[in-house]
Amino acid sequence: MSGQVALVFGGSRGIGAAIARRLAADGFDVALTYVSRADSATDVVSAIEAVGGRGLAIEADSADPAAIRRAVDTTVEALGPLDAVVANAGLLRHGPVESFGLDDLDRMLAVNVRGVFLAIQASIARMHDGGRVITIGSNTAIRTGSPGSSVYAMTKAAVAAMVKGIALDLAPRRITVNNVQPGPTETDMTAAMAERLKEIVPLKRIGQPSEIAGLVSYLAGDESGYMTGASLTVDGGYVL
């Protein structure tokens, strides 16, 4: 995959950063977006360049349609037309239905659903035929598992449904569209609950970002060319 170009929305930390690093190791030039952690984004770009790739960090809020379009245009102008896009940017806010605020609801829908759709829409306009679209959903689309997760689960179920329809739309261009659904994974968001999560996962551990990145690597490569519209769950057996 040497010389190919990937754009990772939400690529400065956690799973997104692991994906950006893995794609660079696979030979991609990689652009990534971030919202607030410019230092983390710079570190990821340095890691991309350390393995011989071209890296680019772009400040872009996935709730902002104009920012999404600018991120795509900036990537293409700097690195070339897209071969793969990973829609990883997401927002997690918990709360019971009785008191979940409208602002939080709108923000989560804007980032987790509308932002994913618009990232795909903008990216495919600047993507080679035969390219790869990969979304990062969640196993909560299948099993919510805990109170206060209704809005987050709803947004991730929407992504899984969205991928099926978009896969049909893009099939004539041989662009595949697939969804990765991680379970509990070691990131900043899970640090405070890691021990509790280990007890409810059948494999008795939580996942590593590199394991999610490995599946994304496969979906971004040639060997996955006959798979499209799929949602693949990686969660240590949690939803079984």
C-alpha positions, 0 to 999 in steps of 0.5 A: 500500500506504499504511496496510498493516502488515508485520512483518519477523522479523530486520529490524535488519541486512543484507537484513532492514533493507533489506526493512524500509526498502523496505516503508516506502518502499512505504507500509507501517507496519513492525515488525521484530524483533532479537536483539542489535543494538538500535542497528541496529534503532533506526536502521531504525525512524528510517529508516521514520519518515523516509519517513512510516511508523510503525516498531516494533523488538521484541526477539525471538529466533526460536528462542523460540516465546513471543517469536515470538508476543509479537512478532506480538501487539505489532505488531498492538496497536501498528500493526494487523492484518498485511498482510504478514510476512517471515520473514528471521531466520536463523543461519549456522554452518559445520562438517564433518559429522564435528565439527558439534556437536549444540548448533549443529545444534539452534540452526540448526534452531530458528531457520532451520526451526522459527522460520520455521514458527512465525513464519508460524503466529503471523502468519497468525492476525492477518493479513487475508485476501489477505495476503502471507507471504514467507520468505528462504531461500538458493540453497544449497537448490539448490546447496550449493557448499562443504564445511561447509554441509550443515546450513545448506543442509538448513535452507534446503531445508526452508524451500523445501519448507515454503512449498509446503505452507503455500501450499496451506493458505492458498490458501482465504484468498487469502494467498500464500506465497513464498520468496526465495533470495538468493545471495552478498549484501553483508552483515556475514556476507559481508564477509570473503569478498566478493572470492572470491565475486565470482569464482564468480558469473557476473555477477562481483559479489555482490548488494546487499540492496536488490535482494533487498528489491526482489523482496520488495516485489513479492511483498508487493504486489498484482501478485504475487497469482497467485504462491504456493508459489514459490521465486525465486532471486536469485544472479547466475547462481551456480546455473545 
